[in-house]
Amino acid sequence: MEILIAKYLHDAFIRPFGGDVLVVVLIYAFFRIFLMTNNKRLALGVLIFSFVIEFSQAIHYVNWLGLQDNKFWSIVLGTYFSVLCFKD
């Protein structure tokens, strides 16, 4: 579903925000399967990880890694950053 959103959906809400929310929930659920840990700590860790990824997208880390021409890695790593109060 994430790849379909990233590749084919180019709207103003689901593409920039819905995909991010979905992937954060999926990461939390994946780690919850394998880790016996405090759920609040796991949720906080996933939230911090998602903030790091979003910040990295804001500084265009895909370009720094030289992967901007690779469609697969551009979709997986994400290349779009937006905050509601900022205009792109």
N, C-alpha and C positions, 0 to 999 in steps of 0.2 A: 504494500500500500504506500509506503514511504517513497519508493522509487517512482511509482505512478504519479504521486503528487508532485514530486520534484521535476519529473520529466514532462508531464502533460498539462498540469494545472497552472495557469498563470493569472490568477485573480488577485484581488487586493487583500484577502483575509486568510483563506485556507492555506495558500502557498507559503506566505511568510510566517504565519503564526500556528496554524493547525498542524502542519507537519512537525514543527518543533515540539509542540505539546505531545503529539503522538509518540515521537521518538524518545522523549524523556520518560514517558510512562512505560514504554517497551524496555528501555534500559533498566529501569527500576524492577520491573517484573522479571527480567532475565536474571539479574543478580540475586533477586529474592529467592529464586529457585535453588541456587547453588550455595548461598551464604547463610549461615546460621548467625545472624547478628541482630542488633537492635534495629527495628524498622525505622525509627526516627533518625538514627545515625546514617543508615543506608539512604534514606530519602534526602538528607542533608548532603551527603556525598555526591549523589546523582545531581542534585541541584547545583552544587558548586562546579561539578564537571560541565554541566550544561552552560553555566555562566562563562567558564573558560572557553568553551567552544564558540559561544556567541561573540565574546571579545576577540577571539582569533579571527572570526569572520569579519569583524569590523576593521581589523588591520590587514585584511586580504592575505592571510597566511597561505592560501592555495597558490597564489602568485609567487610567494617567497619560496615555496617548495618546488616551483617549476611545473606544477600540475594543472595549470589553467587550461591547457589544450586537451587534457585527458577527460573525456566526458564522464567515465565511470567514477574517477576519484573526485571530480568536481561535484557530482551528485552525492556521493557518500560523505564527503567532508563538508559540503555546504559552502556556498559562495555568497550568500545573500544575508545581509544584516540590516535590520530596520528596528527602530524604536518608534512607537506611536507619536511621540512629540517631535521627532526629527523628520524633515522632508528630504527625500533623496533626489 
